[in-house]
Amino acid sequence: MKALCVLALVCAAALPLPSFAKVKVPPFGCASFMEDFTKAAQPNKVTFERPLNITRGFFGDDEGVEVRVLATGENVEGTLKCHGDEFRRFEVRVAAPVDEKLETTLKAYEQAALIAAFRWDRPKAEMIVNAMSSDAAEYLKASVQRGDTFLSGKVEYHQGDTLDLGLIWTDTDHTFIIASQTSD
């Protein structure tokens, strides 16, 4: 009888959840993101470095949040924020104006970030990056034509219950963001 109960529990655990059940995927770790990003960014050589921070308690970083700086050989800057090994935010940016070579390099890093964060294949990551870039360029152009006070093109994609994507183009920089949906 006891074996039958155990078998019933094992079988019940193997059944798929009902379609209305909301399952929140646990966040991936920063260590795995850094490793996967570095692999996906090939042939570019990148590393994540810890910057030197000196504060006296004023305007310091959020408590427990560790910042890593993306080191590249190009004019691309990036930051990764983690709480322990929990991913919080990744940004990669370049200063404008952006020439064709720098735009291609930035897109390669954006694709590497999507591959590392979502485990997408390169064609899907490339499609998302191109779509977001096209929309941001169009929105920035419209912002200029309207004569907005702050000229920008901003695109947001919400990826389920775990991550959000953002791309912001201004007349001074282009910034790509992946942010976790935390309560912080």
LINVENWO-V760333 format. One record per run of one state. SS is the DSSP state (a for helix, b for strand, c for the rest). FROM is the first residue (numbers start at 1). TO is the last residue. Records with the same first field share a line. If there is no record, write none. Layout:
SS: FROM-TO / FROM-TO
This chain:
c: 1-1 / 15-28 / 41-46 / 51-64 / 72-76 / 84-85 / 96-99 / 119-121 / 147-151 / 160-162 / 171-172 / 181-184
a: 2-14 / 30-40 / 100-118 / 122-146
b: 29-29 / 47-50 / 65-71 / 77-83 / 86-95 / 152-159 / 163-170 / 173-180
